[in-house]
Amino acid sequence: MVGSLAAFVSARSASGIVGLASVAACLAVSVATGWTAPLLVVAAAAPCLSAAVASRMGRSAPAYFISGTGFGILAAASAGSSPLGLLPLLLVLLAAEPADALLSNHRRGFLAASVGSMLAFAAVISAALPTDAAASWAAPILILQVAVQAAVSAKLRSQGATVRRPERSSPIEDTVPIAAIGDLVTWHDAFGDVLRASAASGRLLGAAPRALAGGGLLARVHVSDRPIYLKSLSDAANGVEPVRVEFRVHRDRSDEPDQGHASRTSGAVVWVEMRAHPLRRPGHDQAGAAVLAVTRDVSDQRRHAEELETARLEAERANEIKGRFLATVSHELRTPLNAIIGFSELLSADHPFLLTEERRKEYAHIIRGSGHHLLEIVNTLLDMSKIETGNFNFEPEPFGLRELAASTCDLIQLKADEAGVRIERRLDSGLPEIVADRRACRQILINLISNAVKFTPRGGLVTVSLGMADEEVVIGVADTGIGIPETDLPRLGDPFFQSGDVHRRSHEGTGLGLSVVRGLVGLHRGRMSIESGSGAGTTVTVSLPLEAGDDVLPAKPAVVHTLTRLPVRQPERMSA
């Protein structure tokens, strides 16, 4: 490559722009028939494409192939519309791109340019050569592109002749203890190529300093970060202030020990910070170096920053949960406490003869129900706390899940009858015994079936199913209730979260039912999914392994996978 990657890109960009402008002028004044016009456009644009490939990939061989292909197409098109005496000149121009690669001491580029130009020339020659008026412009366009490219390359080569990697150290190495600096120090020319690198390259990148020379460091920069890397060097070379940038680099795979550094595994991607300083003072550059860059590993710092960000988000989430807890629990406690206090005052009135025996029993029944509701809230909070802190008494044992599901349905049947909701059971009779925590599984079933009955209007249906799939027991609870809006689905299972407007809801509850289910399913290493939609009912599916060992703790709550259900599906379910 001429001088550097930047020199190659500059020369090809100028050549392509001139070529495309010439083609535009050609097509404006000449008539093109057949495939002459697209052929000229593709050939003239080839240098621009090669410049883009070189800039993006940091490799010149593919770029040389593309540029050589464009010259080959133009040479072949010129052969069909030019006199025979011009043929030797066309062959010389055809060899322009391989010759440029040779001058740049780029063997792979020479082979790529030679193959590309010869293949393109042979392909166009073997086809019907264009002979229209537009084709006669091919030779002038080719000559103009080669001339522009040669002129730009020659100018850049003359500028870069003084920035070759020196054999001897410059005064900066005598004044700065480079070997004592743990960070990688590199000198770059005006085009961003590395002229020299310190010995710290082995610790940071697993590569010898000479391996980074030229475009060696660029080749190790992550492909997505190469633009910011090149821009930072360009800004430093053309500015007066240091430039700081963070990007990713690939470590070389080697057999050298990594000294236990977590981010220095062979072949790993390492986050680094580079500070590029412009060199302007005499005696402080290295044989034409324009930029001095100091690069250090910041993987640990970035990991620490990510951990801090995660902790911040967790703290915000905990604060949000606390707010929901206070709002929800205060509402749930106030209602039964008001009932207990009010009816207790009536029973302890000075004129007990004003209350009939039947009314006294009714008030006592209300007080008893309110007390049980308070006890249920406290027990739910205790269960949730035990699950989150890892103190839940998890005792797996073999038992029949079908019998447990049947008894749970019997338990909730009375509540369903009072609400006018029918419970349909589809329990597979051939299920094997499951090794799990019986109390936890019972709580899962109670919470899911109770929720389904609570949010299903009178005359609705709740279906409880039990089956096997992929060596797992699958529990399904489906209802024809009010459903869950799509916007609330992602937050299902969060502690104290309740779908809809909390202040206008017509159902009591703390919003911990699904959260407790998530935690209990997580203890069993199970999976959980919810399919619902506004007005389309809800289906909750829980999959548990056949055997949950004693080593499942500590465990995280199961991830809830959600799927939006369209309202039009509700009639299909009702008719099933």
N, C-alpha and C positions, 0 to 999 in steps of 0.2 A: 504494500500500500504506500502511496506517495506521502512521505513525511509522517503521517498519522491518520487515524480514523477521521478526524475533522478535516484534514486535507482532502482525503478521498471523497468525503461527502460534499465538500465545497466544489471540487472540480466537476463531479458528476451532476450536481444540482445545476451549475451554470450551463453545462453542456445540454442537459435535458430541457432547460428553459429556452435556450436558444433554438434547439431543434423543434420544440413544439410551436414556437413563434414562427419559424420558417414554414412548418407544415400548414399553419393557419393561413399564411400569406399565399402559399401554393394553391390551397383549395379555394381561395378567394378569386384567383385569376385564371385557374386552369380547371379543366373538366376531368373528373376522376370517374373511371368506369370500373365495374366489378369490385374486386377487393383491394384496389390500390389505396384508397383513402384510409381504411382501417389499418392496412399494412404499414403505411407511413406513420400514422399516429402511434401505433404500438412501438415501432422502432425508435421514433423520436423520444418517446416517454421512457424507454428502457433505462437510460442513465438516471433519471429521477427515481425510478423504482429501485434501482441498485443502491442509490444513496439512502433511501428509506430503510432498506433491508440492512445495510451496514450500520446505520445509526441505531436501529432497533436491536439487532442481534449482536453487534459488536464483533462480527466476523466478516472478513472481506472476500473469502472464496466464493460464497453464493452471490455476493454482489458483483464480483468480476464476471461470473457466468452470465448474469442477467445483462450487464452492460455489453459484453461480447456478443451476446445474442442479438441485441439491437443493431450493433454495427454490422453483423453478418447479414441481417435482413436488408439493411440499406444498401450494402455492397451488391447483393444479389439482384435487388430491384434496379440498381443502376446498370448492371450488366445487360439487362434486357432493353434499355432505351438509350445506351451510350455507344459511341463508336468503339471499334475493337482496339484502337490505339490507347484508349483510356483504361483498358483492362489491367495492365501492370500497375497503374496508380491505384486502382480499386483493391488489388491484392495487397499493396503496401498499406493502404488504409485499414484493410481487414485485419492486418497484424498489429494495429496500433494498440489495442487493449492488452494483448499478451506482452507486447514490448514494454508497456507501462508497468505491468506486474514484475517483469524482469528487472527493470530499473529500481523498483522498490524492494528487490530481493525477496519477493513473495512467490515461492515455488507453487504452492497450491493455487494461488491466484492466477499464475501463468497457465497452469493446466486447465483451470476452470474457464478462463477467458478463451483459450484455444479451442476447447471442446464446444463451448457455446457458440462462438463465431462460425466455426466450421459446420456444425450441425445446422444452424440457421441458414447459412449460405447454401448448403447442399439441399435443404428442404425447399427453399424458394426456387433454386435453379431447376430442381426436378419437376416443379409445378409449372403451370403456364405463366411465363414471365410477363409482367405488365408492360405494355408498350404505349399507353395513352400519354396525354400531355402532362398529367400529374406525375407520372413515373419518371419523367425526365428531370424532375426536381430532386430525385433521390441522391444523385451524385453530389450536387451542391450542398444539400443538407448534411450528408456524411462528411464532406470536407470541412464545412463550417463547425460541426460538432467536434471533430477531431482537433481542429485548430484551437477552438475555445478551451477544450479540455487540456490540451498540451500547454497552452499559455498559462492557465490557472495553476496547473500542476508544477510548471517550471518556476513560477513565482513563489509558490508555497515551499517548493524544494529548496530554493535559494534562501528563504527565510528560516527554514528548519535545518540548514546545514550546520548552524552553530549550536544546535541543541542536541547533539549526539551524546550518548552516555559517556562520561569521562572515565578515563582509566585511573586518574589520580584524584584525591580528595581536594576540595576547595577550602578556603579559609573558614567557612562556617563549621566544618567538622573539627577545626582546631579550636574554635571558641565555644562550641556547644557539646557537652558530653553525650553524644547520641547513644552510645552503648549503655549509658546509665539510665536512659529513658525507657520505661517499660512499654510505652505506647509505640505503635508503628509510625515511623517518620518516612515520608516519601516526597521526592522532588518531581514536579510536573512541568512540562513545557507549555507553551501557550495554547496547544491543542488538547491538553489533558493527558498526554502520554506520560507514563512514569519513566523518569530518567534514572532514578536510583531509589533504593528502599533500604531501610535499616534491618538489622538482624531480628527485630521483634516480629517480622512477618511469619517466622516459624511458629511462635507462640500463638499469634492471633489467627493466622490462616492456614497453618500447617504447610507452608510453602517457603522455598528458599527466596532470598531477596531478588535474585536474578530472574525468577519465574514471574515476578510482577512487572518487569520492564516492558516498555511499550504499552500494549493493551492487555497485559496479563492481569492487572488489578481490575480493569473494566470487565473482563470476562468472568471474574469471580463475583461481581456485583449482581444481586438479584435482578432478573430482567425487568421487573416492574419498577425498580428503583434506579435504573440506569439514567433516565432523563434528569432526575434531580441531582444525581452524582455529577454528570457532565455539566449541568447548569451551575452548580456550586463552584466547580473549578473555573468555568468561564467567567462567572461573576467576580471571583477572587483575582483572576488574571487581569481583568479589565477595571477593577475597582481599587479602592485604597483601604477598605476595611476588611477584617477577617470575616469569613463566611462559615457558619455552623450548620451542619445538616446531619440527620440520622438516616441510615439506610441499612439494608440487609446484605450480607455477603455469604458466600458458600465456602466452607472450610474444605481444603483438599483432604482426600482420604489418604491416610498414611499410617505407618506402623509405629510412629513416635508416640510415647505416652502423653496423655493430656493433663497430667499432674492433678488429676481429680477435679478439674474445673468442669462444672456442670454444663456450661454453654460451649465447651470446646471439644465436643465429640466429633470424631472424624466424619466428614460428609454432612455435618449439621449446618443449619442456617443460623448465623450469628448477627445480632443487632450491634452496630457500631456507630460511634459518633466521630465525624471528621470535622476538624477545624482547619480551613484552608486560609493561609496567610499570603497576601501578595508580596513578592520580592521586588523591591524598588531600589534599595540602597546598594551602592557598590561594595563588592566584597561579601555580600550576603546572598548571592545567588550561586548556583552550581552550574557553571558553563552554560548560561543561557536559560536556566530554570526560571519560570515565571511565578510558580506557586510552590509554597512549602506547606504540606498537609500533615497534620498529626491525627492519627486515628486510634481510637481505643474501644475496647469491648464494653458495651453498656447493656448487655443482656440481663445482668442481674438487676440493674437499676430499673429497666423497663418491667421486668417481672415484679419487682417490688412495687412499682407504680401501679401495675395492674391489680396487685393484691390490695393495695390501698383503695383503689377505685371500687373493687369488689366489696371490701369492708364498708366503704361509704354507702354503697347501694344497699347492702344488708342492713346497715343502721337505719337508713331511710325507710326500708321496708318494715323493720321492726317498729319504728315510730308510727308508721301508718297502721300496722296491726294493732298497736296499743290504742290508737285513737278509735279504731273500729271496735276494739274490745270494750272500751269504756262506753261507747255509744250503744252497742248492742246489749251488753250484759246489764247495764243500768236499766234499759227498757224492759228486758226480760225479768229482772228481779222486781222492778217497781210494780208491775201488774199483779203478780201473785201476792206480794207483800201487802199491797193495798187491800186485796180481798181478805187476807188473813186478819189484818187489823180491823177492817170494817165489820166483818161478820163476827169477830170475837167481841167487839164492843156491843153489838146487838145482843149476843148471848149473855153478856154480863150486865145487862141493863137493870135498873132498879125495879122495873115492872115486868118480871119474867112471865106473868100470867097473860101478857099481851101476845106472846108467841105460842102458837100451837105446837104440839109434839111433832107433827109432820114438818112444820117450818124449821124447828130446831134441828131435825135430822138433815134437812136440806142444807142448812148453813154449815153444819158439821162436815157434811160431805164435800162442800165447796172448800172449806178450810183444809181438809185432808188432801184434796186434789191439788190445791195450791202448794201445800208442803211437799208433795211428791214431785211436783214440777220443779220446785227449787232444788230438791235433792238431785233430780236428773241433771239440772244445769251444773251443779257442783261436781257431780261424778264425771260429766263430759269434760269439764275443765281439767279435772285431775287426770283423766285418761290422756288428754291432749298434752298435758305437761309431761307426763311420764314418757310418752312416745318421743317428744322432742328432745328430752334430756337423756334418752337411752335407758331409763329406769323401768320400762314396762316389763312386767314379769312374764316373759315369753317361755311357755312350756309346751313344746310340741309333743303330741301323742297320737296314736292311730285311732280313728273313729270314722263313722259313716256320715258323710256330709249330706246325703239325701235325707236321713232321719232328722238331722239338725235343721235342714231347710224346711221340712214338713212341720216340725214343732214350732219354728219361728212363724210360719204362715198361720198356724193355729193361734199363736199368741196375738197376732195383729188382726186376726179375722174379726173380732168384736169391734175394734176401732173402725175397720173397713165397712162393716155392716151399718154402723151408726152414720158413717159418711155417705152411704149409698154407693160404695165402690165394690166391684166384684174382683176377687183375686183368683186368677187361673194358674194352676200349677202344672208345669211340664218338667217333671223330675225324672231323669233317666234311671231306670231301676237296675241297670247293670254297672253302676259306678263302683270302682274299687275303693277301698279305704284310703283315706288321705292322712298323712302325718303332718299335723299342723296344730296350732294353738286353738283348742275348742272354743274358749271364751272369746278370743279375737274373731274367729269366723262367725260366731253367733252375733257379735256386735256389728260386723260387716253386714250381715243379712238384715238385722233389725234396722240399722240406719238406712239402708237402701230401700227396703220395702216400706218403712214408715214415711220416708220422703215421697215415694211414689204415691202412696195413699193420700198424703197431705195435699199434694198439688194436683190431684185428679178430681175434677168436678163430679157431682152426683150423677150416677148412671155410667160412669167411666169404667175402664178395665185396667187392672194391673196384672201383668204376666210375669211369673217367676219361673225361670228355666234353669236347668242344671244338666251339664253334659261334659263330654270329653273332646279335646282337640289338641293334637300335637303333644301328647303326654302331659297335658295340663287339664285341670278341672276348670270349666268355664261357668261362672255364675252370671246370669243375665236377669235384669229387672227392667221391664219395659212398661210404660204407662201411656195413656191417651190424654194426659193432662195438659196444662197450660204451656208447657215447654219453656225453653230458655232462649232469650234473644241472642243473636249471633255475637253481638258486642260483648256479652258477658261470658261466653264460652271459655276464652283463654284464662279467666280468673277463677274458674270453678276449682274447688278444692283448697283455695287459699283460706287461712284461718279467719273466721268471722265475716267472710264475704257472703252476701246474700244478693241474689239476682233481683233486679228491678229496684224500685224506689223503696228504701228501707222505711221511710216515714209513712208510706201509704200501703204497706203490705197488710194483707188480711190473715196471714198465717204467723203463728208464734215460732220462735226458734232462735238459736244463737249463731247459726251459720257455721257450726263446727262439725255437722254430721259428715259431709263429704271429706272434710279435712282429717277427721279421725279415721275414716275409711282409707284414705291415702296412706296414712301412717301405718295402719295395720296391714295393708296390702304390701307396703314396702318392707315390713318385718318378715314377710314370707317370700321376699324376692319375686313378687308377682307383678302383673301388669293391669292397667285400668284404662278404659276408654269410655267416652260419653258422646252419644249422638243425639242432637236435639235441635229444635228450632222454635221460634215464637209461634205458639198455637199448633205445634206439630207433635207434641208429646216428647218423651225422653226415653232413651235406652241406655242403661249403664251396664257395662260388661267388665267383669273382674276375672282374670285368669290366674290361678294359683298352681304352683308345681305340686306333684303328687307327694313329694317328701320335702319338708323344710327342716334342715338340720339345726343343731344347737349353735352353729357358728355363724348364724345370719346377723347377729348384732356386732357392731352397730350398723344400722341400715338407714337409708334416706327414704322419705316418703315417695311413693310411686309417682312416676310422671303421668299426668292425665293427658291422653290423646283425645282430641275433640274433633268432631265432624258435624258440619252444619246440615240440618235436615230442612227440606223445603216443605212449606205448609201443605202442598198438594199431596204429599205422601200420607197425610193423616187418614183420609177416607180409605185408602188401601189397607192400612193397618186395622182400622175399625171393622172392615168387612172380612178380615181374615179369621 
